[in-house]
Amino acid sequence: MADELNPTLAGRVVMVTGAGQGVGADVATYCGMVGARVAVTARKPDAATAVAGGINDAGGEAIAIRCDVTSRADIDNAVAEVVDRFGELHGVVHNAISSYSSQPVPFEDVTDENWDDQVAVALRAAFHLAQASFTHLVAAKGSFVFMLSTAGMEGSPPVPAYSTIKGAQRAFMKSMAREWGPQGIRVNGVAPIAVTPAIAAFLSREPIAAERLAKRAALERLGDGVWDIGPPTAFLLGPESRFVTGQTLVVNGGSFMF
């Protein structure tokens, strides 16, 4: 299938946070398949190196950068390294997710540590990443993509803190789109459902949720991170979406419609 892909991101530099595993790794992999030079960033350097190595082995071009998105210094350094290595930055995908996100905890039992970590990863990191990448995205007339969640649009009883914070992240995305639109930068979101290690673990703990997801999906399956989530994300990063900004693209097989 990869041999038939069009190089829709050829010549573009894309940075993906939280790309050491799951959807982040899959999106980074797909971007490499369609011609992007990819900066794979992750808190665990070995994970980032493995994903970047896979992209390079497949004929793409990628580098691995250690980046803990809860550290502003790490984010600043990561963006600087991307530009130093590739000379420019066209697209950013903020995918990093807190380890607390998939833990079902009612609001009354959410700890400060849980709440603060999710805010740090989803919101504060996005703020720092936006500031660090802004001048480069202006120069490139680039694109910033948030990995959102339908939980932030409809609420999800098993993970109320995650739902609240992802909803706030979506509002931030729309504010960025309005703020940056005059500068020629597009800001959008993808709300995916795909099989990842975190989701697989969550569904194994919550069989009722697994059954509910299967029944809700019009296509009666969960998504594949590379082939189902990668292309829509690449679309928002590439030139074909030049007139799209401030939008949330729900990619979930029809389990949530609006």
C-alpha positions as CSV (number, residue, x, y, z in Angstrom):
1,M,0.0,0.0,0.0
2,A,2.8,2.4,0.8
3,D,4.1,2.2,-2.8
4,E,0.9,3.7,-4.0
5,L,0.9,6.7,-1.8
6,N,1.2,10.2,-3.2
7,P,4.0,12.3,-1.6
8,T,1.5,14.8,-0.3
9,L,3.9,16.2,2.3
10,A,7.0,16.1,0.2
11,G,9.4,18.9,1.2
12,R,7.6,19.6,4.5
13,V,9.0,19.2,8.0
14,V,6.6,17.9,10.6
15,M,7.2,17.6,14.4
16,V,5.0,15.1,16.4
17,T,4.9,15.1,20.2
18,G,4.2,11.9,22.1
19,A,5.3,10.0,19.1
20,G,7.1,7.1,20.8
21,Q,4.0,4.9,20.6
22,G,0.3,4.7,19.8
23,V,-1.4,7.2,17.5
24,G,1.6,9.6,17.7
25,A,4.0,6.9,16.4
26,D,1.4,5.9,13.7
27,V,0.9,9.5,12.5
28,A,4.6,10.1,12.4
29,T,5.1,6.9,10.4
30,Y,2.4,7.9,7.9
31,C,3.8,11.4,7.5
32,G,7.2,9.8,6.7
33,M,5.5,7.6,4.1
34,V,4.0,10.6,2.3
35,G,7.3,12.5,2.0
36,A,7.6,14.6,5.2
37,R,10.8,14.9,7.1
38,V,9.7,13.9,10.5
39,A,10.8,14.9,14.0
40,V,9.7,12.1,16.3
41,T,9.6,13.5,19.9
42,A,8.9,11.5,23.0
43,R,9.7,11.5,26.7
44,K,11.5,8.2,26.4
45,P,14.4,8.6,23.9
46,D,14.6,4.9,23.1
47,A,10.9,4.9,21.9
48,A,11.5,7.9,19.7
49,T,14.6,6.4,18.3
50,A,12.7,3.2,17.4
51,V,9.9,5.0,15.6
52,A,12.4,7.3,13.7
53,G,14.4,4.2,12.8
54,G,11.4,2.5,11.3
55,I,10.6,5.6,9.2
56,N,14.2,5.7,7.9
57,D,14.3,2.0,7.2
58,A,11.2,2.4,5.1
59,G,12.9,5.0,3.0
60,G,11.7,8.1,4.8
61,E,13.7,10.7,6.7
62,A,13.2,11.1,10.4
63,I,15.1,12.2,13.6
64,A,14.4,11.3,17.2
65,I,14.3,14.0,19.9
66,R,13.8,13.5,23.6
67,C,11.1,15.9,24.8
68,D,9.1,15.9,28.0
69,V,6.3,18.2,27.0
70,T,5.7,19.2,30.7
71,S,9.1,21.0,30.5
72,R,9.1,24.3,28.6
73,A,12.9,24.0,28.2
74,D,12.5,20.6,26.5
75,I,9.9,22.0,24.1
76,D,12.0,25.0,23.2
77,N,15.1,22.8,22.7
78,A,13.1,20.3,20.6
79,V,11.8,23.0,18.3
80,A,15.2,24.5,18.0
81,E,16.8,21.2,17.2
82,V,14.2,20.5,14.5
83,V,14.9,23.8,12.8
84,D,18.7,23.3,13.2
85,R,18.5,19.9,11.6
86,F,16.0,20.5,8.8
87,G,16.2,24.3,8.4
88,E,12.5,24.9,8.7
89,L,9.2,23.7,10.4
90,H,6.0,23.4,8.4
91,G,3.7,21.4,10.7
92,V,3.3,20.5,14.4
93,V,1.1,17.7,15.7
94,H,0.5,17.9,19.5
95,N,-0.4,14.3,20.4
96,A,1.3,13.8,23.8
97,I,-1.1,12.4,26.4
98,S,-0.9,12.0,30.1
99,S,-0.6,8.5,31.6
100,Y,-3.6,9.4,33.7
101,S,-5.9,10.0,30.7
102,S,-7.0,6.4,30.3
103,Q,-7.6,5.8,34.0
104,P,-11.3,5.8,34.8
105,V,-11.7,7.8,38.0
106,P,-14.9,9.7,39.1
107,F,-14.5,13.4,39.6
108,E,-14.7,13.1,43.4
109,D,-11.7,10.8,43.4
110,V,-9.5,12.7,41.0
111,T,-6.3,13.7,42.7
112,D,-4.4,17.0,42.2
113,E,-1.5,15.0,40.7
114,N,-3.9,13.4,38.2
115,W,-5.5,16.8,37.2
116,D,-2.2,18.7,37.1
117,D,-0.4,16.2,35.0
118,Q,-3.3,16.1,32.4
119,V,-3.4,19.9,32.3
120,A,0.4,20.0,31.9
121,V,0.5,17.6,29.0
122,A,-2.6,18.6,27.1
123,L,-2.9,22.4,27.8
124,R,0.2,23.9,29.1
125,A,2.4,22.0,26.7
126,A,0.2,23.1,23.8
127,F,0.7,26.7,25.0
128,H,4.5,26.3,25.2
129,L,4.6,24.4,21.9
130,A,2.6,27.1,20.2
131,Q,4.9,29.9,21.4
132,A,8.0,28.0,20.5
133,S,6.9,27.1,17.0
134,F,5.0,30.3,16.1
135,T,7.7,32.2,14.2
136,H,8.7,29.1,12.2
137,L,5.1,28.4,11.3
138,V,4.6,32.0,10.2
139,A,7.6,31.7,7.9
140,A,6.3,28.5,6.4
141,K,2.6,29.4,6.4
142,G,2.3,26.2,8.3
143,S,-0.2,24.1,10.2
144,F,-0.7,23.1,13.8
145,V,-2.8,20.0,14.6
146,F,-4.2,18.9,17.9
147,M,-5.0,15.3,18.7
148,L,-8.3,15.9,20.4
149,S,-11.0,13.5,21.6
150,T,-14.8,13.1,21.2
151,A,-14.7,12.8,25.0
152,G,-14.1,16.5,25.0
153,M,-17.1,17.1,22.9
154,E,-19.7,14.8,24.5
155,G,-18.3,14.0,27.9
156,S,-17.3,10.5,28.9
157,P,-18.3,9.2,32.4
158,P,-15.3,6.8,32.9
159,V,-12.8,9.7,32.4
160,P,-14.5,13.0,33.4
161,A,-11.2,14.8,34.0
162,Y,-9.8,13.8,30.6
163,S,-13.1,14.9,29.0
164,T,-13.0,18.3,30.6
165,I,-9.4,18.9,29.7
166,K,-9.8,17.7,26.1
167,G,-12.7,20.1,25.8
168,A,-10.6,22.9,27.0
169,Q,-7.9,21.9,24.5
170,R,-10.4,22.1,21.7
171,A,-11.4,25.6,22.8
172,F,-7.7,26.5,22.8
173,M,-7.4,25.1,19.2
174,K,-10.2,27.4,18.0
175,S,-8.7,30.4,19.7
176,M,-5.4,29.7,18.1
177,A,-7.0,29.4,14.7
178,R,-8.6,32.9,15.0
179,E,-5.4,34.4,16.4
180,W,-3.1,32.9,13.9
181,G,-5.3,33.0,10.8
182,P,-4.2,36.4,9.7
183,Q,-0.6,35.1,9.9
184,G,-1.4,32.4,7.4
185,I,-1.2,29.5,10.0
186,R,-3.9,27.0,10.1
187,V,-4.9,25.3,13.3
188,N,-7.1,22.2,13.4
189,G,-7.9,19.1,15.4
190,V,-8.3,15.4,14.8
191,A,-10.5,13.4,17.2
192,P,-9.5,9.8,16.5
193,I,-10.5,6.4,17.8
194,A,-7.8,3.9,17.0
195,V,-6.3,0.8,18.6
196,T,-3.4,1.8,20.7
197,P,-1.7,0.1,23.7
198,A,-3.4,2.6,26.0
199,I,-6.9,2.1,24.5
200,A,-6.4,-1.7,24.4
201,A,-5.5,-1.6,28.1
202,F,-8.5,0.6,28.9
203,L,-10.9,-1.6,27.0
204,S,-9.5,-4.7,28.7
205,R,-10.4,-3.1,32.1
206,E,-13.7,-1.8,30.9
207,P,-15.5,-4.5,28.9
208,I,-18.7,-2.5,29.0
209,A,-16.9,0.4,27.3
210,A,-15.5,-1.9,24.6
211,E,-19.0,-3.3,23.9
212,R,-20.4,0.2,23.7
213,L,-17.7,1.4,21.3
214,A,-18.3,-1.6,19.0
215,K,-22.0,-1.0,18.9
216,R,-21.7,2.7,18.3
217,A,-19.4,2.6,15.4
218,A,-21.3,2.7,12.1
219,L,-18.3,0.9,10.5
220,E,-18.3,-1.6,13.3
221,R,-14.6,-1.4,14.0
222,L,-11.9,0.7,15.7
223,G,-9.5,2.6,13.6
224,D,-5.9,1.7,12.5
225,G,-3.5,4.4,13.6
226,V,-1.4,4.4,10.4
227,W,-4.0,3.9,7.7
228,D,-7.1,5.5,9.3
229,I,-5.7,8.3,11.4
230,G,-2.6,9.1,9.4
231,P,-4.2,10.3,6.2
232,P,-6.7,12.7,7.7
233,T,-3.9,14.2,9.9
234,A,-1.6,14.5,6.8
235,F,-4.5,16.2,5.0
236,L,-4.6,18.9,7.7
237,L,-0.9,19.3,7.6
238,G,-0.7,19.5,3.8
239,P,-1.6,22.0,1.1
240,E,-4.9,20.4,0.2
241,S,-6.4,21.8,3.4
242,R,-5.3,25.4,2.7
243,F,-8.8,26.8,3.4
244,V,-9.5,24.7,6.5
245,T,-8.9,26.1,10.0
246,G,-10.5,26.0,13.4
247,Q,-12.1,22.6,12.7
248,T,-12.3,19.3,14.4
249,L,-12.1,16.3,12.1
250,V,-13.7,13.3,13.9
251,V,-12.1,10.1,12.7
252,N,-13.9,7.3,14.5
253,G,-15.8,5.1,12.1
254,G,-19.1,6.9,12.8
255,S,-19.3,6.2,16.6
256,F,-19.8,9.9,17.2
257,M,-21.6,12.1,14.7
258,F,-22.3,15.9,14.8
